[in-house]
Amino acid sequence: MVHVSSANNFIKKSLAIIVPELLPVPPVKGGAVEHWVHEASRRLNQTKFDISIISRPANSTGIQGVNYIAIPWTKTEHFFYRLKENFSWRNPLRYLAKMQNVASYGFRMARLVRNFDLVVIHNEPNLLLFLKSNSQQKITLHMHNEHLSMRIFRPFYRIALKKVDKIICVSDYIRKNATQNFPEYAHKFTVLFNATDPKVFMPYGKEALLQVKDVVAIEEDKTYLLYVGRLTEIKGVHVLIKAFEQINLRLPNTRLIIAGSSFFEGATKTVYEQLLVKLAKPTNQKIIFTGYIPHEKLKYLYSAADIIVLPSIWQDPCPLVVLEAMASGTCLVSSAVGGVPEVVDNGINALLVEAENVEALMQAICNILANPYAMNMMELAAREKIITKYSWERLVAELEVML
């Protein structure tokens, strides 16, 4: 519903922001998309937008002035979610179970957003299928991953994208891949790079060591490598563990912290996680699995580490870990995949290596640890780039124009 402000003589529009069917906003259970929505919505101009966020129940106080609309889980949805978790991503039954959850969530979401002026759906194109045609409503799809390239859902997406006025992608990598699959909609695609807060992710010095002591006891005479993210095969944690085994032979004082779980807070242990524990056995006294860590604690862990490693073996579209690591003033070593090279200048503000190459990852980490001056220069350059180009203020200013 449109509201006209006589004082400022402009139209205030109602904005519905919808996240996928699994996690809540505020992001009390984690989730990169949910965190993104939380941070962006707190900065959107509430004199221009009447903001509502639709998600699973968070049972938590959110941002003042933002309306939170919860879609509770049903018993049937819980059953299909547990079913999905028992199948690997290669099993078609996993996607059938997911579609039940999406459909159940989508039908209820569609009823809730009928009267909104602006509707933004994050990262789940199938939710578009449930929206009723409304010529007075502007619909935006915001893609954080390359789901639009998934062959199994492509026929559904082709129908769904007819309803969209604009498709925002977090990297040009996603945009290019999507337009190859849907050239008829190429004119709808645009890029809005992600952001982070350099006042939150920053060098904390000695304070960081104190703040993380309940997670891991950082010893000042040791060197710490840090992985942050989901423990799934595509993230390449097994590659990092194999590289660490060789790194530790050369540099016995190195330690590896692996922070994350298979799917954020409360996730069950998967076969892959069990494989990681098995791989870690030769150096298990020097590898620390922390499990899921809340976002407010991660900022200190980023700062406490010496090197942050992103060993992805898939085309990671634009991981927030990259921005958070660079903002923290901690050296980043990452696979040269997906949208990462769009942010990172190799050898200037981080190091890029070939994905799934244990030897290359090991050499890059050992070489930079042997050159503390170059490492420090990269860290300074990385933080400066985030401050100047990847702030939330820049992102929200661009987003408001797109809406």
BELUR-V407497 format. One record per backbone hydrogen bond with DSSP energy under -0.5 kcal/mol. CO is the residue of the C=O (numbers start at 1). NH is the residue of the N-H. If there is no record, write none. Layout:
co=CO nh=NH
co=CO nh=NH
//
This chain:
co=3 nh=5
co=3 nh=12
co=4 nh=6
co=5 nh=9
co=5 nh=10
co=10 nh=5
co=10 nh=12
co=11 nh=13
co=12 nh=3
co=13 nh=50
co=14 nh=117
co=14 nh=118
co=15 nh=17
co=15 nh=52
co=16 nh=18
co=16 nh=120
co=17 nh=54
co=18 nh=122
co=23 nh=56
co=26 nh=28
co=27 nh=30
co=29 nh=265
co=31 nh=35
co=32 nh=36
co=33 nh=37
co=34 nh=38
co=35 nh=39
co=36 nh=40
co=37 nh=41
co=38 nh=42
co=39 nh=43
co=40 nh=43
co=40 nh=44
co=44 nh=46
co=45 nh=48
co=45 nh=49
co=48 nh=13
co=49 nh=51
co=50 nh=15
co=51 nh=67
co=52 nh=17
co=53 nh=55
co=53 nh=69
co=54 nh=19
co=55 nh=71
co=56 nh=25
co=63 nh=66
co=67 nh=53
co=67 nh=69
co=68 nh=70
co=69 nh=55
co=70 nh=72
co=74 nh=78
co=75 nh=79
co=76 nh=80
co=77 nh=81
co=78 nh=82
co=79 nh=83
co=80 nh=84
co=81 nh=85
co=82 nh=86
co=83 nh=86
co=84 nh=87
co=88 nh=91
co=90 nh=92
co=91 nh=94
co=91 nh=95
co=92 nh=95
co=92 nh=96
co=93 nh=97
co=94 nh=98
co=95 nh=99
co=96 nh=100
co=97 nh=101
co=98 nh=102
co=99 nh=103
co=100 nh=104
co=101 nh=105
co=102 nh=106
co=103 nh=107
co=104 nh=108
co=105 nh=109
co=106 nh=110
co=107 nh=111
co=108 nh=112
co=109 nh=113
co=111 nh=114
co=113 nh=116
co=117 nh=138
co=118 nh=16
co=119 nh=121
co=119 nh=140
co=120 nh=18
co=120 nh=122
co=121 nh=123
co=121 nh=142
co=124 nh=127
co=125 nh=128
co=126 nh=129
co=127 nh=130
co=128 nh=131
co=134 nh=137
co=137 nh=139
co=138 nh=119
co=139 nh=165
co=139 nh=166
co=140 nh=121
co=141 nh=143
co=141 nh=168
co=142 nh=123
co=142 nh=144
co=143 nh=170
co=146 nh=149
co=147 nh=150
co=149 nh=151
co=150 nh=153
co=150 nh=154
co=151 nh=154
co=153 nh=156
co=153 nh=157
co=154 nh=158
co=155 nh=159
co=156 nh=160
co=157 nh=161
co=159 nh=162
co=160 nh=163
co=161 nh=164
co=166 nh=141
co=166 nh=168
co=167 nh=190
co=168 nh=143
co=169 nh=192
co=170 nh=194
co=171 nh=175
co=172 nh=176
co=173 nh=177
co=174 nh=178
co=175 nh=179
co=176 nh=180
co=177 nh=181
co=178 nh=182
co=182 nh=185
co=183 nh=186
co=185 nh=188
co=186 nh=189
co=188 nh=167
co=190 nh=169
co=196 nh=198
co=196 nh=392
co=197 nh=200
co=197 nh=201
co=200 nh=202
co=204 nh=207
co=205 nh=208
co=205 nh=209
co=206 nh=210
co=207 nh=211
co=208 nh=212
co=210 nh=213
co=212 nh=215
co=212 nh=216
co=216 nh=218
co=218 nh=220
co=219 nh=222
co=223 nh=225
co=223 nh=255
co=224 nh=306
co=224 nh=307
co=225 nh=257
co=226 nh=309
co=227 nh=259
co=230 nh=232
co=232 nh=235
co=232 nh=237
co=233 nh=236
co=234 nh=313
co=234 nh=314
co=236 nh=239
co=236 nh=240
co=237 nh=241
co=238 nh=242
co=239 nh=243
co=240 nh=244
co=241 nh=245
co=242 nh=246
co=243 nh=247
co=244 nh=248
co=245 nh=249
co=246 nh=250
co=247 nh=251
co=251 nh=254
co=253 nh=223
co=255 nh=225
co=256 nh=258
co=256 nh=288
co=257 nh=227
co=257 nh=259
co=258 nh=260
co=258 nh=290
co=258 nh=291
co=259 nh=229
co=261 nh=231
co=264 nh=263
co=264 nh=267
co=270 nh=274
co=271 nh=275
co=272 nh=276
co=273 nh=277
co=274 nh=278
co=275 nh=279
co=276 nh=280
co=278 nh=281
co=279 nh=282
co=280 nh=283
co=281 nh=284
co=283 nh=286
co=286 nh=256
co=287 nh=289
co=288 nh=258
co=288 nh=290
co=291 nh=260
co=294 nh=297
co=294 nh=298
co=295 nh=299
co=297 nh=300
co=297 nh=301
co=298 nh=302
co=299 nh=303
co=300 nh=304
co=301 nh=305
co=306 nh=331
co=307 nh=226
co=308 nh=333
co=309 nh=311
co=310 nh=335
co=314 nh=316
co=316 nh=339
co=316 nh=340
co=319 nh=322
co=319 nh=323
co=320 nh=324
co=321 nh=325
co=322 nh=326
co=323 nh=327
co=324 nh=328
co=325 nh=330
co=326 nh=329
co=331 nh=308
co=332 nh=351
co=333 nh=310
co=334 nh=353
co=335 nh=337
co=337 nh=340
co=339 nh=342
co=339 nh=343
co=340 nh=343
co=340 nh=344
co=344 nh=346
co=345 nh=348
co=345 nh=349
co=345 nh=350
co=350 nh=347
co=351 nh=334
co=353 nh=336
co=354 nh=357
co=356 nh=358
co=357 nh=361
co=358 nh=362
co=359 nh=363
co=360 nh=364
co=361 nh=365
co=362 nh=366
co=363 nh=367
co=364 nh=368
co=365 nh=369
co=366 nh=370
co=368 nh=371
co=371 nh=375
co=372 nh=376
co=373 nh=377
co=374 nh=378
co=375 nh=379
co=376 nh=380
co=377 nh=381
co=378 nh=382
co=379 nh=383
co=380 nh=384
co=381 nh=385
co=382 nh=386
co=383 nh=387
co=384 nh=388
co=385 nh=389
co=386 nh=390
co=390 nh=196
co=391 nh=395
co=392 nh=396
co=393 nh=397
co=394 nh=398
co=395 nh=399
co=396 nh=400
co=397 nh=401
co=398 nh=402
co=399 nh=403
//
